[in-house]
Amino acid sequence: MSQRPHFFIQHAFHAGIKEIMWVEPYPGRLPNFGDLVPGRHAREPASKRTFENFTVVPVPSVFPIEPLHCLFKIINKRLFDNVREQVNTFKDENTLLVVGKPSLLALDLCKQSGWKNILFDAMDNYPAFFKGYSSFSMANIEKKVALAVNTVICSSHSLQEKFAHYANVELCLNACTSDFAVDSHSKRSDVRQDVVFGYVGTIASWFDWRWVIELAELNPGSKIRLIGPLKTLKPVNLPKNIVLEKAISHDEVPSVLSGIDVGLIPFQVNDITKYVDPIKFYEYSATKMPLLSTQFGEMLWHYNRVDGQRNDCPFNVPDNTLYFDERNLENITWENRFSELFPKILV
């Protein structure tokens, strides 16, 4: 799936970066029974985008016990020595190091000398994805990474507040690609009983099934399309107007959205989603599609900043739903977003 890091490197090339080495992330927690959920680790559809002068460094066969720091380093020493050697061969005095996910390997690279600049692109509240000692370990690693870098880039206001006491914190919200043309969605001026609600994205532990089921029951004549990889167990006896569809690549999303009347962002409100600025908000917005969202994370900020909002939602919705009128949404691309950021980090 194409996410913020992929668009970051795409714009890096546009900004004049000549060559990029991408080091694959690896598991940062101890295994648990949730890993046995069918499809939890299934490979997702890949984007068709390719880059020249782009090298991927895999970190294969890592024994997944990173929270046990000393034992992890001993067992995986040979693998990490190989990665470190490749990185050191690649870099020179003009090389930037960008950390996308905190890890012991990332921290080790941060501590090495010779980088022109070191950045941490904080995209999530990573410790909240884990439980118990794994969460404690990630919080500790994340803190050390934030202290080791020159700049912390935050993808939401909540993350900006979380890292506010660190030196040089930049806010850079998410966006969408230019593929999502403003006129790609055929708007419907009437409000009918058979509208198609749609969600495109990963269906994981933070997905609010209760909200979606209530929406389906309030709109029995409408279809609710849930399109994406299923990474968690789905409830039994879902309403018949809820349809689960297979995952698609990011390149296919614009055409799929053309068959949806109202976009959905149904996330639970918790310590994970509190820090999230969902990319799908920008994708829905760019197609001039009305959308419904639960009251999580950056969605409240988006809702409060929209001028001339309509409070008379034309759909039957659960309580505490945010309704965005398509007439008040705008198209914000990654080019818009990163063109302001890169001049600051390339100096």
C-alpha positions as CSV (number, residue, x, y, z in Angstrom):
1,M,0.0,0.0,0.0
2,S,1.2,3.5,-0.8
3,Q,1.5,5.5,2.4
4,R,3.2,8.7,3.6
5,P,6.8,7.3,3.4
6,H,6.3,6.4,-0.3
7,F,5.1,9.9,-1.1
8,F,7.9,11.4,0.9
9,I,10.5,9.7,-1.2
10,Q,8.7,10.5,-4.4
11,H,8.8,14.2,-3.5
12,A,12.4,13.9,-2.3
13,F,13.3,13.0,-5.9
14,H,11.3,16.0,-7.1
15,A,13.2,18.2,-4.6
16,G,16.6,17.3,-6.0
17,I,17.6,14.2,-4.0
18,K,19.7,12.1,-6.4
19,E,19.6,8.7,-4.8
20,I,17.6,7.0,-2.0
21,M,18.2,3.8,0.0
22,W,15.0,2.4,1.7
23,V,15.6,0.0,4.7
24,E,12.6,-2.2,5.2
25,P,11.1,-2.1,8.7
26,Y,10.8,-5.2,10.9
27,P,8.5,-6.4,13.8
28,G,8.9,-4.2,16.9
29,R,6.9,-6.2,19.3
30,L,6.7,-9.7,20.8
31,P,4.4,-12.2,19.0
32,N,0.9,-12.6,20.3
33,F,-2.2,-14.6,19.6
34,G,-3.5,-11.9,17.3
35,D,-0.9,-12.9,14.8
36,L,-3.0,-16.0,14.2
37,V,-5.9,-14.0,12.7
38,P,-6.3,-15.1,9.1
39,G,-4.9,-12.4,6.8
40,R,-3.2,-10.5,9.5
41,H,0.2,-10.7,7.8
42,A,-1.1,-11.2,4.2
43,R,0.8,-9.2,1.6
44,E,-1.2,-6.2,0.4
45,P,-1.5,-5.1,-3.3
46,A,1.6,-3.2,-4.4
47,S,1.7,0.2,-6.1
48,K,2.8,0.2,-9.7
49,R,5.1,3.3,-9.1
50,T,8.8,2.7,-9.6
51,F,11.8,4.9,-9.1
52,E,15.3,5.1,-10.6
53,N,18.3,5.3,-8.3
54,F,16.2,3.7,-5.5
55,T,17.6,0.7,-3.5
56,V,15.6,-1.4,-1.1
57,V,17.5,-3.1,1.7
58,P,15.5,-5.9,3.3
59,V,16.0,-7.0,6.9
60,P,15.2,-10.7,6.4
61,S,14.5,-13.4,9.0
62,V,14.7,-11.1,12.1
63,F,13.9,-13.0,15.3
64,P,11.0,-10.8,16.5
65,I,12.0,-10.1,20.1
66,E,13.0,-6.5,19.9
67,P,11.5,-5.6,23.3
68,L,14.2,-7.8,24.8
69,H,16.9,-5.4,23.7
70,C,20.1,-7.2,24.7
71,L,19.0,-10.7,23.5
72,F,17.6,-9.2,20.3
73,K,20.9,-7.5,19.5
74,I,22.9,-10.7,20.1
75,I,20.6,-13.0,18.0
76,N,20.3,-10.6,15.1
77,K,23.8,-9.1,15.2
78,R,24.9,-10.6,11.9
79,L,21.9,-9.4,10.0
80,F,22.2,-5.8,11.4
81,D,25.9,-5.7,10.8
82,N,25.1,-6.4,7.1
83,V,22.5,-3.7,6.9
84,R,24.8,-1.2,8.7
85,E,27.6,-2.0,6.3
86,Q,25.3,-1.4,3.3
87,V,24.1,1.9,4.7
88,N,27.6,3.1,5.5
89,T,28.8,2.2,2.0
90,F,25.9,4.2,0.6
91,K,26.2,7.4,2.6
92,D,28.5,10.4,2.3
93,E,28.7,13.8,3.9
94,N,25.5,15.0,2.1
95,T,23.3,12.1,3.1
96,L,20.1,12.6,5.2
97,L,18.8,9.9,7.5
98,V,15.0,9.8,7.8
99,V,13.5,7.5,10.4
100,G,9.9,6.4,9.6
101,K,9.5,3.8,12.3
102,P,11.4,3.8,15.6
103,S,13.5,0.7,16.1
104,L,16.8,-0.4,17.6
105,L,18.4,-0.4,14.1
106,A,17.1,3.1,13.4
107,L,18.5,4.3,16.8
108,D,21.9,2.7,16.0
109,L,22.0,4.5,12.7
110,C,21.1,7.8,14.3
111,K,24.0,7.5,16.7
112,Q,26.5,7.2,13.9
113,S,28.4,10.2,12.7
114,G,28.6,11.7,9.2
115,W,25.0,12.5,8.5
116,K,24.1,15.9,7.0
117,N,20.8,15.9,8.8
118,I,18.7,13.4,10.8
119,L,14.9,13.5,10.8
120,F,12.1,11.5,12.5
121,D,8.9,11.5,10.5
122,A,6.4,10.8,13.4
123,M,3.3,9.3,11.7
124,D,1.7,7.5,14.6
125,N,1.6,7.1,18.4
126,Y,3.7,3.9,17.9
127,P,3.6,2.6,21.5
128,A,-0.2,2.5,21.4
129,F,-0.1,-0.2,18.7
130,F,1.5,-2.6,21.2
131,K,0.6,-4.0,24.6
132,G,2.5,-4.7,27.8
133,Y,6.3,-4.8,27.7
134,S,6.3,-4.4,23.9
135,S,4.5,-1.0,24.4
136,F,7.0,0.0,27.1
137,S,9.9,-0.9,24.8
138,M,8.6,1.1,21.8
139,A,8.0,4.1,24.0
140,N,11.6,4.0,25.2
141,I,13.0,3.5,21.7
142,E,10.8,6.3,20.3
143,K,12.0,8.7,23.0
144,K,15.6,8.0,22.3
145,V,15.1,8.4,18.5
146,A,13.4,11.8,19.1
147,L,16.3,12.9,21.2
148,A,18.9,11.7,18.7
149,V,17.5,13.4,15.6
150,N,17.8,17.1,14.5
151,T,14.1,17.5,13.6
152,V,10.9,15.7,14.5
153,I,8.2,16.0,11.7
154,C,4.7,15.5,13.0
155,S,1.8,14.3,10.9
156,S,-0.9,15.6,13.3
157,H,-1.5,18.3,15.9
158,S,-1.7,15.7,18.6
159,L,1.7,14.4,17.7
160,Q,3.1,17.9,17.6
161,E,1.8,18.4,21.1
162,K,3.3,15.0,22.2
163,F,6.8,16.0,20.9
164,A,6.5,19.7,21.8
165,H,9.3,19.5,24.4
166,Y,11.9,18.2,21.9
167,A,14.0,20.6,19.9
168,N,12.9,21.6,16.4
169,V,9.5,20.1,15.8
170,E,7.7,20.7,12.5
171,L,4.0,20.1,11.7
172,C,3.4,18.5,8.3
173,L,-0.1,17.0,7.9
174,N,-1.0,14.3,5.4
175,A,-2.4,14.8,1.8
176,C,-3.2,12.8,-1.3
177,T,-1.7,12.3,-4.7
178,S,-2.6,14.4,-7.8
179,D,-4.3,11.2,-9.2
180,F,-7.4,12.2,-7.3
181,A,-8.8,14.7,-9.7
182,V,-11.4,17.2,-8.4
183,D,-13.9,16.2,-11.0
184,S,-13.3,12.5,-10.8
185,H,-16.4,11.9,-8.7
186,S,-19.8,12.3,-10.3
187,K,-21.7,14.3,-7.7
188,R,-25.3,13.6,-7.0
189,S,-27.5,16.6,-6.3
190,D,-30.4,14.5,-4.9
191,V,-30.5,12.6,-1.6
192,R,-31.9,9.2,-2.2
193,Q,-32.5,6.1,-0.1
194,D,-30.1,4.0,-2.1
195,V,-26.8,5.9,-1.7
196,V,-23.6,3.9,-1.7
197,F,-21.4,4.5,1.3
198,G,-17.8,3.4,1.0
199,Y,-14.6,2.9,2.9
200,V,-11.3,2.2,1.2
201,G,-8.4,1.2,3.4
202,T,-7.1,-1.3,5.9
203,I,-9.7,-2.9,8.3
204,A,-7.7,-3.4,11.5
205,S,-8.2,-3.4,15.3
206,W,-9.1,0.4,15.3
207,F,-12.0,-0.1,12.8
208,D,-15.3,0.9,14.4
209,W,-17.6,-2.0,13.5
210,R,-20.3,-0.9,15.9
211,W,-20.6,2.5,14.1
212,V,-20.7,0.9,10.6
213,I,-23.3,-1.6,11.7
214,E,-25.5,1.1,13.1
215,L,-25.1,3.1,9.9
216,A,-26.2,0.1,7.9
217,E,-29.2,-0.4,10.1
218,L,-30.2,3.2,9.9
219,N,-30.0,3.1,6.0
220,P,-31.3,-0.4,5.1
221,G,-31.9,0.7,1.4
222,S,-28.2,1.7,1.0
223,K,-25.1,-0.3,0.4
224,I,-22.0,0.0,2.5
225,R,-18.8,-1.1,0.6
226,L,-15.8,-2.0,2.8
227,I,-12.8,-2.3,0.5
228,G,-9.4,-3.3,1.8
229,P,-7.4,-5.9,3.6
230,L,-9.1,-7.5,6.6
231,K,-6.5,-7.5,9.4
232,T,-8.9,-8.3,12.3
233,L,-11.9,-10.6,13.0
234,K,-15.2,-9.3,11.6
235,P,-18.4,-9.5,13.6
236,V,-20.8,-12.4,12.9
237,N,-24.1,-11.7,11.3
238,L,-23.3,-8.4,9.6
239,P,-26.3,-6.6,8.1
240,K,-26.8,-7.8,4.5
241,N,-26.2,-4.3,3.1
242,I,-22.6,-4.4,4.3
243,V,-20.3,-5.8,1.6
244,L,-16.7,-6.7,2.1
245,E,-14.5,-6.4,-1.0
246,K,-10.9,-7.5,-1.6
247,A,-8.0,-5.2,-1.2
248,I,-6.9,-3.0,-4.1
249,S,-3.7,-1.2,-5.0
250,H,-3.4,2.5,-4.4
251,D,-3.4,3.1,-8.2
252,E,-7.0,1.7,-8.3
253,V,-8.5,3.8,-5.6
254,P,-9.5,6.8,-7.7
255,S,-11.6,4.7,-10.1
256,V,-13.2,2.8,-7.2
257,L,-14.2,6.0,-5.5
258,S,-16.1,7.0,-8.6
259,G,-18.6,4.3,-7.7
260,I,-19.1,5.6,-4.1
261,D,-21.5,8.4,-3.2
262,V,-20.4,9.0,0.5
263,G,-17.0,8.3,1.9
264,L,-16.6,6.8,5.4
265,I,-13.8,7.0,8.0
266,P,-15.1,4.8,10.8
267,F,-12.3,4.6,13.4
268,Q,-12.6,4.0,17.1
269,V,-11.6,6.8,19.5
270,N,-8.5,5.5,21.3
271,D,-4.7,6.2,21.9
272,I,-3.9,5.0,18.3
273,T,-6.5,7.1,16.4
274,K,-6.0,10.2,18.6
275,Y,-2.8,10.9,16.7
276,V,-4.0,10.1,13.2
277,D,-4.6,12.4,10.2
278,P,-6.1,9.9,7.8
279,I,-4.9,10.1,4.2
280,K,-8.4,8.9,3.0
281,F,-9.8,12.2,4.3
282,Y,-7.8,14.0,1.6
283,E,-8.6,11.4,-1.0
284,Y,-12.3,11.7,-0.4
285,S,-12.1,15.5,-0.3
286,A,-10.2,15.7,-3.6
287,T,-13.0,13.9,-5.4
288,K,-15.6,16.4,-4.0
289,M,-17.3,13.5,-2.2
290,P,-19.4,14.2,1.0
291,L,-18.0,12.1,3.9
292,L,-18.9,10.8,7.3
293,S,-16.4,10.2,10.1
294,T,-16.3,9.3,13.7
295,Q,-14.9,11.9,16.1
296,F,-11.3,10.8,16.3
297,G,-7.9,12.4,16.0
298,E,-7.3,15.1,13.4
299,M,-10.9,14.8,12.1
300,L,-12.2,17.1,14.8
301,W,-9.5,19.7,13.8
302,H,-10.6,19.4,10.1
303,Y,-14.3,19.7,11.1
304,N,-13.7,22.8,13.2
305,R,-11.6,24.6,10.5
306,V,-14.1,24.2,7.6
307,D,-15.9,27.5,7.0
308,G,-19.6,27.5,6.3
309,Q,-20.3,23.9,7.5
310,R,-23.7,22.4,7.1
311,N,-25.1,20.8,10.2
312,D,-28.1,19.4,8.5
313,C,-26.7,16.1,7.5
314,P,-29.0,14.6,4.8
315,F,-28.2,11.0,5.9
316,N,-29.4,8.9,8.8
317,V,-26.2,8.6,10.9
318,P,-25.1,7.4,14.4
319,D,-24.8,9.9,17.2
320,N,-21.5,11.9,17.3
321,T,-20.9,11.6,13.6
322,L,-19.0,14.3,11.7
323,Y,-20.5,15.2,8.4
324,F,-18.4,17.0,5.8
325,D,-20.3,18.8,2.9
326,E,-18.5,18.2,-0.4
327,R,-18.8,21.9,-1.2
328,N,-16.4,22.9,1.6
329,L,-13.7,20.3,0.9
330,E,-10.4,21.1,-0.9
331,N,-7.7,19.2,-2.7
332,I,-4.4,19.1,-0.9
333,T,-1.7,17.1,-2.6
334,W,1.6,15.8,-1.3
335,E,3.3,18.3,-3.6
336,N,1.6,21.1,-1.8
337,R,2.5,19.7,1.6
338,F,6.1,18.7,1.1
339,S,7.0,21.7,-1.0
340,E,6.8,23.7,2.2
341,L,8.7,21.1,4.3
342,F,11.7,20.2,2.1
343,P,13.3,23.6,1.9
344,K,13.6,23.4,5.7
345,I,15.2,20.0,5.9
346,L,17.6,20.3,2.9
347,V,19.5,23.2,4.3
